[in-house]
């Protein structure tokens, strides 16, 4: 799970408090987490069973008692049903707010923050930080003290994802000590359907390859688990001809477009059929564009997609440098989360 910019509002406002985070789940549990603050150079990382570290320093939470000097982070405005808990914390402890879920979780792991409460955190926000906190000796739970992991959706690459359980937005609370755990109070859970799912519309690009078909299956399966819809897209380059003599040109723009449209219909039919079989709402887009990656991002933005699910052909070495990868370009330029399947 990759969140290339956690703390977007801070970034837009010119406030130097945002991070890049990468998390991997294995069997639904946080397995690897890396959080980097490009403003300060701070980097924290963790691997399940191997510990958590900030630079070369191993992180071990002491589990000390909470005092009036303890620091808490709470997302504001606070959800109405969490107000009693949040107000209690803010009355008893020192309030801190950084505007980045990943950074706040990293500070919990280092011991700088004792308690953390967020009612809108997405799994991509939590994955890396949860690995850090758990490996350092802390806990990640809902307000009732129930662990929010394992998550039922495991990713196959560094990309954002979402579990059907985490979608319910259980207002995860992170505590670093036994005393902190006692600071939690039982809250009335949200009624089903009150919270929005993280991903409502998933764009699935396809080029007709076997890898694309795998990404289609992954994207449709994810959409079904979220109650989301999918939009299939295939992009072909616009007509371009170069020849020394005009007679050497064997195709015309009209022929090119006709051939691309036929191939595109075939590729998109795979998306349509997969969605139909899964009972997922589906729409498809056929585009002619000089830069496929740009067309994919433009379509995702125009259609209001909140996730792009696509395959990577995994070029390596010279081929990667020379040919590049449309997936890599999408990852580089997209502000929308990208789930990469390989």
C-alpha positions as CSV (number, residue, x, y, z in Angstrom):
1,X,0.0,0.0,0.0
2,X,1.5,3.2,-1.1
3,X,0.4,6.7,0.1
4,X,2.7,9.1,-1.8
5,X,1.4,12.1,0.1
6,X,-0.2,11.7,3.5
7,X,-1.0,15.2,4.7
8,X,-2.2,16.7,1.4
9,X,-3.9,19.7,3.0
10,X,-0.6,20.6,4.7
11,X,1.2,20.3,1.5
12,X,-1.3,22.5,-0.4
13,X,-1.1,25.1,2.3
14,X,2.7,25.1,2.4
15,X,2.9,23.6,5.9
16,X,5.9,21.3,6.0
17,X,4.2,18.4,7.7
18,X,3.5,15.5,5.3
19,X,4.9,12.0,4.7
20,X,5.3,9.2,2.2
21,X,4.2,5.8,3.6
22,X,4.5,2.3,2.3
23,X,2.8,-0.7,4.0
24,X,2.4,-4.4,3.3
25,X,-0.2,-6.7,4.8
26,X,0.4,-10.4,5.1
27,X,-2.5,-12.6,5.9
28,X,-4.4,-9.5,6.9
29,X,-1.8,-8.3,9.4
30,X,0.6,-5.4,9.1
31,X,3.9,-7.0,8.0
32,X,6.1,-4.2,6.7
33,X,5.9,-0.4,7.2
34,X,8.0,2.5,6.1
35,X,7.2,6.2,6.8
36,X,9.4,9.0,5.6
37,X,9.1,12.7,6.3
38,X,10.9,14.5,3.4
39,X,10.9,17.8,5.4
40,X,13.0,16.6,8.3
41,X,14.6,13.4,6.8
42,X,12.9,11.4,9.6
43,X,12.4,7.7,8.5
44,X,10.8,5.0,10.6
45,X,10.4,1.4,9.5
46,X,9.3,-2.0,10.8
47,X,9.1,-5.6,9.8
48,X,6.9,-8.1,11.6
49,X,9.0,-10.1,14.0
50,X,12.2,-8.0,13.3
51,X,11.3,-4.9,15.3
52,X,10.6,-1.3,14.6
53,X,13.3,1.4,14.1
54,X,13.7,5.1,13.6
55,X,16.9,5.3,11.7
56,X,19.3,3.0,13.6
57,X,17.4,3.3,16.9
58,X,15.2,0.4,17.8
59,X,11.8,1.4,19.1
60,X,10.5,-0.2,22.3
61,X,7.5,1.4,24.0
62,X,7.8,1.3,27.8
63,X,4.2,1.2,28.7
64,X,4.5,3.9,31.3
65,X,1.6,5.6,33.1
66,X,-0.4,8.4,31.5
67,X,0.0,11.8,33.1
68,X,-1.1,15.3,32.5
69,X,2.1,15.6,30.3
70,X,1.0,12.7,28.0
71,X,0.4,13.7,24.3
72,X,-2.7,12.7,22.3
73,X,-3.6,13.2,18.7
74,X,-7.3,13.5,17.7
75,X,-8.7,14.2,14.3
76,X,-11.0,17.2,14.3
77,X,-13.8,17.9,13.8
78,X,-14.6,14.9,15.9
79,X,-17.4,12.4,14.9
80,X,-20.4,13.1,17.2
81,X,-20.4,9.6,18.7
82,X,-16.7,10.0,19.6
83,X,-17.0,13.4,21.3
84,X,-17.1,12.1,24.9
85,X,-13.9,10.1,24.4
86,X,-12.1,12.8,22.5
87,X,-13.2,15.6,25.0
88,X,-12.1,13.4,27.9
89,X,-8.7,12.9,26.4
90,X,-8.3,16.6,25.5
91,X,-9.2,17.6,29.0
92,X,-6.8,15.2,30.7
93,X,-3.8,15.2,28.3
94,X,-1.9,17.5,26.0
95,X,-3.3,17.8,22.5
96,X,-1.2,17.5,19.4
97,X,-2.2,17.6,15.7
98,X,0.1,17.1,12.7
99,X,-2.4,16.6,9.9
100,X,-0.8,13.3,8.8
101,X,-2.1,10.0,10.1
102,X,1.1,8.1,9.1
103,X,3.3,10.7,10.9
104,X,1.2,10.6,14.0
105,X,1.4,6.8,14.1
106,X,5.1,7.0,13.7
107,X,5.3,9.3,16.7
108,X,3.2,6.8,18.7
109,X,5.8,4.2,17.8
110,X,8.6,6.4,18.9
111,X,6.9,7.3,22.2
112,X,6.4,11.0,21.4
113,X,2.6,10.5,21.2
114,X,0.8,8.4,23.8
115,X,-2.7,8.1,22.3
116,X,-4.2,8.6,18.8
117,X,-7.8,8.7,17.6
118,X,-9.0,9.1,14.0
119,X,-12.5,8.4,12.8
120,X,-11.7,8.7,9.1
121,X,-8.4,6.9,8.7
122,X,-8.2,4.8,5.6
123,X,-6.2,1.5,5.5
124,X,-3.6,3.1,3.3
125,X,-3.1,5.7,6.1
126,X,-2.8,3.0,8.8
127,X,-0.9,0.1,7.2
128,X,2.6,1.4,7.6
129,X,2.0,3.1,10.9
130,X,0.2,0.1,12.4
131,X,3.2,-2.1,11.6
132,X,5.5,0.4,13.4
133,X,3.2,0.7,16.5
134,X,2.6,-3.1,16.9
135,X,6.3,-4.0,16.4
136,X,7.3,-1.3,19.0
137,X,4.9,-2.8,21.5
138,X,1.7,-0.7,21.1
139,X,-1.8,-1.6,20.1
140,X,-4.1,-0.6,17.2
141,X,-7.8,-1.0,18.1
142,X,-11.2,0.4,17.7
143,X,-12.6,2.6,20.6
144,X,-13.9,-0.5,22.3
145,X,-10.4,-2.0,22.5
146,X,-11.0,-4.6,19.7
147,X,-8.0,-5.0,17.4
148,X,-8.8,-3.8,13.9
149,X,-6.4,-6.3,12.3
150,X,-6.4,-8.8,10.7
151,X,-7.7,-7.2,7.6
152,X,-9.4,-9.5,5.1
153,X,-7.9,-8.0,1.9
154,X,-4.2,-8.6,1.2
155,X,-2.3,-6.7,-1.4
156,X,0.0,-8.3,-4.0
157,X,2.1,-5.2,-4.6
158,X,2.9,-1.8,-3.1
159,X,-0.4,-0.2,-3.6
160,X,-3.4,1.1,-1.6
161,X,-6.1,-1.4,-0.7
162,X,-8.9,-1.7,1.7
163,X,-10.3,-4.6,3.7
164,X,-14.1,-5.1,4.0
165,X,-13.7,-4.9,7.8
166,X,-11.6,-1.7,7.8
167,X,-14.0,-0.1,5.4
168,X,-16.5,0.3,8.2
169,X,-14.1,2.9,9.6
170,X,-13.9,1.7,13.2
171,X,-12.3,4.9,14.4
172,X,-9.1,3.2,15.2
173,X,-7.4,4.1,18.4
174,X,-3.7,3.5,19.1
175,X,-2.4,3.1,22.7
176,X,1.2,2.5,23.8
177,X,0.7,1.3,27.3
178,X,-1.8,-0.6,29.6
179,X,-2.8,2.7,31.1
180,X,-3.4,4.1,27.6
181,X,-5.6,1.1,26.9
182,X,-7.7,1.9,30.0
183,X,-8.2,5.4,28.6
184,X,-10.5,3.9,26.0
185,X,-14.2,3.9,26.7
186,X,-16.9,1.9,25.2
187,X,-18.6,3.7,22.3
188,X,-21.8,3.0,20.5
189,X,-20.8,1.5,17.1
190,X,-21.9,3.1,13.9
191,X,-25.0,1.7,12.3
192,X,-24.4,-0.2,9.1
193,X,-24.3,2.1,6.1
194,X,-23.5,5.2,8.0
195,X,-19.9,5.4,6.8
196,X,-18.8,5.7,3.2
197,X,-16.6,3.1,1.8
198,X,-13.1,4.2,0.9
199,X,-13.3,3.3,-2.7
200,X,-16.6,3.9,-4.6
201,X,-15.4,3.9,-8.2
202,X,-12.4,1.9,-9.4
203,X,-10.8,2.4,-12.8
204,X,-9.3,-0.7,-14.4
205,X,-7.0,-0.1,-17.4
206,X,-6.5,-3.0,-19.8
207,X,-4.3,-3.7,-22.8
208,X,-5.7,-7.2,-23.5
209,X,-2.7,-9.0,-21.9
210,X,-2.9,-11.8,-19.4
211,X,-1.5,-9.5,-16.7
212,X,-4.3,-7.0,-17.5
213,X,-6.9,-9.8,-17.1
214,X,-5.4,-10.6,-13.7
215,X,-5.7,-6.9,-12.7
216,X,-9.3,-7.0,-13.9
217,X,-10.1,-10.0,-11.7
218,X,-8.4,-8.3,-8.7
219,X,-10.2,-5.0,-9.3
220,X,-13.6,-6.6,-9.7
221,X,-13.1,-8.7,-6.6
222,X,-12.1,-5.6,-4.6
223,X,-15.1,-3.7,-6.0
224,X,-17.5,-6.4,-5.0
225,X,-16.1,-6.5,-1.5
226,X,-16.6,-2.7,-1.2
227,X,-19.9,-2.4,-3.0
228,X,-18.1,-0.2,-5.5
229,X,-18.4,0.1,-9.3
230,X,-15.7,-0.4,-11.9
231,X,-14.9,1.5,-15.0
232,X,-12.8,-0.3,-17.6
233,X,-10.6,1.7,-19.9
234,X,-8.3,0.8,-22.9
235,X,-6.1,3.4,-24.5
236,X,-4.6,3.2,-28.0
237,X,-2.1,5.6,-29.5
238,X,-3.3,8.1,-32.0
239,X,-2.4,7.6,-35.7
240,X,1.1,8.4,-36.6
241,X,2.9,7.6,-39.8
242,X,6.5,8.2,-40.9
243,X,7.8,7.3,-44.3
244,X,10.3,8.5,-46.8
245,X,7.8,8.1,-49.7
246,X,4.0,8.5,-49.4
247,X,3.4,5.2,-51.1
248,X,5.1,3.4,-48.2
249,X,2.2,4.3,-45.9
250,X,0.0,1.2,-45.7
251,X,-2.7,2.5,-43.2
252,X,-4.9,5.5,-42.9
253,X,-6.2,7.3,-39.8
254,X,-9.6,5.8,-40.5
255,X,-8.3,2.3,-40.7
256,X,-6.2,2.8,-37.6
257,X,-9.1,4.0,-35.6
258,X,-11.3,1.2,-36.9
259,X,-8.7,-1.5,-35.9
260,X,-8.2,0.1,-32.5
261,X,-11.9,0.3,-31.8
262,X,-12.3,-3.4,-32.7
263,X,-9.5,-4.4,-30.4
264,X,-10.7,-2.1,-27.6
265,X,-14.2,-3.6,-27.8
266,X,-12.6,-7.0,-27.3
267,X,-10.4,-6.0,-24.4
268,X,-13.2,-4.1,-22.6
269,X,-15.6,-7.1,-23.0
270,X,-13.4,-8.9,-20.5
271,X,-14.0,-6.2,-17.9
272,X,-17.7,-6.1,-18.6
273,X,-18.1,-9.9,-18.3
274,X,-16.0,-10.1,-15.1
275,X,-18.1,-7.4,-13.6
276,X,-21.4,-9.0,-14.7
277,X,-20.4,-12.4,-13.3
278,X,-19.6,-10.7,-9.9
279,X,-22.7,-8.6,-9.9
280,X,-20.6,-5.3,-10.0
281,X,-21.8,-2.2,-11.7
282,X,-19.6,-1.5,-14.7
283,X,-18.9,1.1,-17.4
284,X,-16.2,1.1,-20.1
285,X,-14.2,3.8,-21.9
286,X,-12.3,3.6,-25.2
287,X,-9.7,6.3,-25.8
288,X,-7.2,7.4,-28.5
289,X,-4.3,9.3,-26.9
290,X,-0.6,9.9,-27.5
291,X,0.2,9.2,-23.8
292,X,-1.7,6.3,-22.4
293,X,-0.7,7.0,-18.8
294,X,-2.1,10.6,-19.1
295,X,-5.3,9.3,-20.6
296,X,-5.7,6.9,-17.7
297,X,-5.2,9.6,-15.1
298,X,-7.5,12.1,-17.0
299,X,-10.2,9.5,-17.2
300,X,-9.9,8.6,-13.5
301,X,-10.2,12.2,-12.6
302,X,-13.1,13.0,-14.9
303,X,-15.1,10.0,-13.8
304,X,-14.5,10.7,-10.1
305,X,-12.6,7.4,-9.5
306,X,-10.8,7.0,-6.2
307,X,-8.7,4.0,-7.1
308,X,-6.8,2.9,-10.2
309,X,-6.2,-0.9,-10.4
310,X,-3.8,-1.9,-13.1
311,X,-1.1,-4.5,-14.0
312,X,2.6,-4.0,-14.2
313,X,4.6,-5.8,-16.9
314,X,7.6,-5.7,-14.6
315,X,10.3,-4.6,-17.0
316,X,13.7,-4.6,-15.5
317,X,17.2,-3.3,-16.3
318,X,17.7,-1.5,-19.7
319,X,14.2,-2.3,-20.9
320,X,12.8,-0.4,-17.9
321,X,15.0,2.6,-18.5
322,X,14.4,2.7,-22.3
323,X,10.8,1.6,-22.7
324,X,9.6,2.8,-19.3
325,X,6.2,1.6,-18.0
326,X,2.8,3.1,-18.3
327,X,2.1,1.8,-14.8
328,X,5.2,3.5,-13.4
329,X,4.1,6.7,-15.1
330,X,0.7,6.5,-13.6
331,X,2.2,5.9,-10.2
332,X,4.5,8.8,-10.6
333,X,1.9,11.4,-11.8
334,X,-1.4,10.2,-10.3
335,X,-2.8,11.8,-7.2
336,X,-5.3,9.0,-7.1
337,X,-4.2,5.8,-5.3
338,X,-3.0,3.0,-7.5
339,X,-3.2,-0.7,-6.8
340,X,-0.5,-2.5,-8.9
341,X,-1.0,-6.1,-9.8
342,X,1.9,-8.3,-10.9
